[in-house]
Structures are given as C-alpha cells and as structure tokens.
Amino acid sequence: MTTQNAINWPEKYLPGTGDNFVSNEVIVKGLTAARIWHYLTDTSEWEGYYDNVADISFPQGGGPQLKGDQVFSFGTFGFPPLDAHVVEFQAPAAGIPGRLSWTAKQDGKPEDRLDVLHAWLVEDLPGDRVRILTQETQIGEPAAALANERPNPMLNGHQAWLDGLVSAAAE
C-alpha cells in the first residue's frame, strides 16, 4: 500500500475550521515536479497561464521568484491586492515533495476582513507522473460568502490555476 503526502497545516487554518475550504488535485503523466515548480514559484509566469491573478508586487523587494519568508502582494477573485507572506517553501527533490504555502490577508471592517492559507504540494510519482495538490482555508465574512456561492468560485478558480499550470509546464 502507498500513502500520499499531505499539506502541512498550521492549527489556525486546519481544514474544516475556517469559513471556506477547497481542495484541488491533478496527477499527470510526462511532467516533473521540478518543471511544475518553476511555473508555480516564478510569479512572472502566473498571469500567462492563470487569468484570475493580477497586480503582483514585492513591496519589500525581491521577486519574481518566491522563496521562504518572502512578502508579496497580489489581487485575485475580485479582491484588491492581498498582503501575502510565504510561510513554507521546500523545492522538490528526489523522494521529497515540493511544498509552498502562503498566508494572505485583507484588513478592514469585519465584513471585509479575510485571512487565508493557500498551500501547494508538488511531487514526482512512479511511472513518469507528477501530483499537484492545492488546498486553501479561508477565514472571514468574504470567505463565508464565497463558500455559499454555486458553483463554488474558489474550487473552480483553483482548478483553472492547476489546469493552466500543467499546460504552461507542458509547453
């Protein structure tokens, strides 16, 4: 029996404890974790394959490559640019999955406040396959509103991100 790796969750963001949680995963043949990792961590590539992201910036310098403990900002799902912070960064290696997660926040009145953890796991699998898992927990009134929309915009948006990521890496 084989078990799969999972996202590392800080207690505050455990799935099912926030106001919205989504999970998307693909397993594809013919790509590597290293190839996917490039397109995932180089934010200058994002807008080329995912149309739900804009206004990416690095207010403390650096970028466009993400790295551990990095601060960046980006707009998505109609929100103004969110303040983001990379909290986990581990590039994939032989037998080791790539792990990337960031928090993103929007302050303001209670009806505007949003606090999320968006996590990625990228790993090579036997048989020339790669697994890409992305999950997000959201806390706040805007998150609860998104969770009640049908179809779920977060679920569909993250699937579009995965599909675009795979297509970009396959070119």
C-alpha positions in Angstrom: 0.0 0.0 0.0 1.2 3.5 -0.8 0.3 6.6 1.1 0.3 10.1 -0.3 1.9 13.1 1.2 -0.3 15.8 2.7 -0.3 19.5 3.2 1.3 20.7 6.5 -1.5 22.7 8.2 -0.9 25.3 11.0 -3.6 24.8 13.6 -5.3 28.1 12.8 -6.0 27.0 9.3 -7.0 23.3 9.7 -9.4 22.3 7.0 -13.0 22.4 8.3 -12.3 25.0 11.0 -12.5 28.1 8.8 -15.3 29.7 6.7 -14.3 28.2 3.4 -12.0 25.3 2.4 -11.3 24.0 -1.1 -9.1 21.2 -2.3 -8.0 20.5 -5.9 -5.6 17.9 -7.3 -4.3 16.6 -10.6 -2.0 13.8 -11.4 -0.5 14.0 -14.9 2.0 11.9 -16.9 5.0 13.2 -18.7 5.9 16.2 -16.4 8.2 16.5 -13.4 7.8 18.2 -10.1 10.8 20.4 -11.0 9.1 21.6 -14.2 5.9 22.4 -12.4 7.8 24.1 -9.5 9.3 26.6 -11.9 5.9 27.8 -13.2 4.5 27.8 -9.7 7.2 29.7 -7.9 8.0 32.2 -10.7 5.2 34.8 -10.3 6.2 36.5 -13.6 4.6 33.3 -15.2 1.3 33.4 -13.3 -0.6 35.9 -15.5 0.4 34.0 -18.6 -1.5 30.8 -17.6 -4.0 32.0 -14.9 -6.4 34.8 -15.6 -7.6 35.2 -12.0 -4.4 36.9 -10.7 -3.2 40.5 -11.1 -1.1 43.2 -9.6 1.7 41.0 -8.3 4.3 43.0 -6.4 7.0 42.6 -3.9 6.8 45.6 -1.5 10.0 44.6 0.3 11.9 43.9 -2.9 12.9 40.6 -4.4 10.8 38.6 -6.8 9.5 37.5 -9.1 10.7 34.1 -7.7 9.0 33.1 -4.5 11.2 32.0 -1.6 10.8 31.2 2.1 9.7 34.0 4.4 9.0 36.4 1.4 6.4 39.1 1.4 4.4 39.7 -1.7 1.0 41.1 -2.8 -1.5 40.0 -5.5 -5.1 40.5 -6.5 -7.5 37.6 -7.1 -11.2 36.8 -7.0 -12.0 40.4 -7.3 -10.2 41.4 -4.0 -7.8 44.3 -4.0 -4.2 43.1 -3.7 -3.9 40.9 -0.6 -0.8 41.1 1.6 0.8 37.7 1.3 3.7 36.0 3.2 5.4 32.7 2.2 5.4 30.5 5.3 6.6 27.2 3.8 9.0 26.8 0.9 10.7 23.5 0.1 11.7 22.8 -3.5 11.1 19.3 -4.7 14.0 16.8 -4.7 14.4 13.1 -5.1 11.9 11.5 -2.8 10.9 14.9 -1.3 7.8 16.7 -2.3 7.8 20.4 -3.1 5.9 22.4 -0.5 4.8 26.0 -0.9 2.3 27.9 1.2 1.5 31.5 1.9 -0.9 33.4 4.1 -2.8 36.3 2.5 -4.8 38.9 4.4 -7.1 41.8 3.9 -7.8 44.0 6.9 -10.6 46.5 7.4 -14.2 46.3 8.7 -15.4 42.8 9.8 -17.3 42.4 6.5 -14.1 43.0 4.6 -11.5 41.0 6.6 -10.0 37.9 5.0 -7.3 35.6 6.3 -6.2 32.6 4.2 -3.6 29.9 3.9 -3.0 28.7 0.4 -0.8 25.6 0.2 0.7 23.6 -2.6 2.3 20.1 -2.7 4.1 19.0 -5.9 5.7 15.5 -6.1 7.0 13.1 -8.6 5.3 9.7 -8.6 6.4 6.4 -10.1 5.6 5.9 -13.8 6.7 9.3 -15.1 3.8 11.1 -13.2 3.6 14.2 -11.1 1.0 15.0 -8.5 -0.1 18.6 -7.8 -2.3 19.3 -4.8 -3.5 22.7 -3.8 -5.7 23.5 -0.8 -6.9 26.7 0.8 -8.5 27.5 4.1 -10.2 31.0 4.4 -11.4 32.8 7.4 -13.7 35.8 7.4 -17.1 37.0 6.1 -16.0 37.3 2.5 -14.8 33.7 2.7 -18.2 32.5 4.1 -19.9 34.3 1.2 -17.7 32.6 -1.4 -18.3 29.2 0.3 -22.1 29.6 -0.3 -21.8 30.5 -4.0 -22.7 27.9 -6.6 -20.8 26.9 -8.5 -18.0 27.5 -5.9 -15.7 30.2 -7.4 -12.7 29.0 -5.2 -13.0 25.4 -6.3 -13.3 26.4 -10.0 -10.7 29.1 -9.8 -8.1 26.8 -8.3 -8.9 24.1 -10.9 -8.3 26.7 -13.6 -4.9 27.5 -11.8 -4.0 23.8 -11.8 -5.0 23.4 -15.5 -3.1 26.5 -16.6 0.0 25.4 -14.6 0.0 22.0 -16.2 -0.5 23.5 -19.7 2.3 26.0 -19.2 4.7 23.4 -17.9 3.9 21.0 -20.8 4.8 23.6 -23.5 
